[in-house]
Amino acid sequence: MSRIQLALNVSNLDEAVDFYSKLFKSEPAKRRPGYANFAIDEPPLKLVLIEGGGDPGSINHLGVEVFSTEEVANAITYLEGEGFATDVEQSTTCCYAVQDKVWVDGPDGSRWEVYTVLADASDAAILGGDERCCTPTSAETVVSAGSRCC
């Protein structure tokens, strides 16, 4: 099983959490300063909210959450076999979690990740271990810096 991930840039995290909690009848699975995520069962969705990450209401990035490293490895094999350029990250800290993931660029520059969460990272951890992942910056800065997100 997997679920689609939608990471949105928001201007006010408290307001966004309130709205999406009501919309999806679900409370955040994780909440940190400037960051919240929901693991929604119906419809199967991982909703990530990033305060100050870009134009409010815009997409930060897209993804597919899978539930094992083997599924990430299978995605890497498949995507490379289809001719996609991949960016593989193993045991990377991002969005308050340790993750294995692979990134590909979609049409028009949309960033897609296939990832699994290996462990939770401490509250003291920044959004991204390399200070580029999910950091509140403009979309242009994120793309030009080669940033990868949660």
C-alpha positions, -999 to 999 in steps of 0.1 A, spaced: 0 0 0 11 36 -6 -4 70 -5 0 102 -25 19 130 -7 9 167 -13 32 193 4 17 227 4 32 261 13 10 280 38 11 315 52 -4 306 86 2 271 100 -24 273 128 -51 284 103 -41 257 78 -40 230 105 -75 240 117 -89 240 81 -74 206 71 -82 190 104 -119 198 97 -118 190 60 -103 156 65 -117 149 100 -81 142 111 -56 157 134 -19 161 124 3 131 129 33 154 134 35 190 143 67 211 147 74 249 144 64 259 108 56 223 99 27 198 102 18 166 84 -14 145 83 -15 108 76 -51 106 63 -67 72 58 -96 83 36 -87 93 10 -52 78 14 -31 110 16 0 123 33 -7 161 36 24 182 45 21 219 54 52 241 53 48 276 67 67 302 47 81 277 22 69 296 -9 39 314 -22 10 306 1 -13 280 -15 13 268 -39 26 232 -41 60 227 -24 65 192 -39 46 160 -46 54 124 -36 44 89 -30 49 75 5 57 38 6 62 17 37 96 0 32 131 5 19 125 -23 -5 96 -4 -21 120 26 -26 146 4 -42 119 -10 -65 109 25 -75 145 34 -82 149 4 -105 116 11 -122 122 48 -127 158 44 -140 145 16 -163 120 41 -177 148 65 -185 143 90 -157 172 108 -141 170 100 -104 184 116 -73 187 89 -45 190 98 -9 195 72 18 191 78 56 186 115 50 171 137 77 142 157 63 110 171 78 118 157 113 122 122 100 150 99 87 141 87 52 152 68 22 139 84 -10 143 89 -47 135 121 -66 125 126 -103 115 157 -122 81 158 -137 69 179 -166 73 216 -161 98 210 -132 75 195 -107 95 175 -81 82 140 -72 97 118 -44 91 82 -36 101 78 1 98 58 32 102 70 68 128 50 87 125 68 120 113 100 137 139 127 142 141 148 173 122 180 178 155 197 179 162 186 143 157 212 116 133 206 88 162 192 67 195 179 78 213 198 51 194 230 59 179 230 24 150 205 28 117 221 35 133 253 45 112 284 42 125 300 10 110 310 -23 103 284 -49 130 299 -71 156 295 -44 146 260 -36 149 249 -73 181 267 -79 197 254 -48 189 219 -58 169 214 -26 151 183 -18 122 181 6 102 159 28 
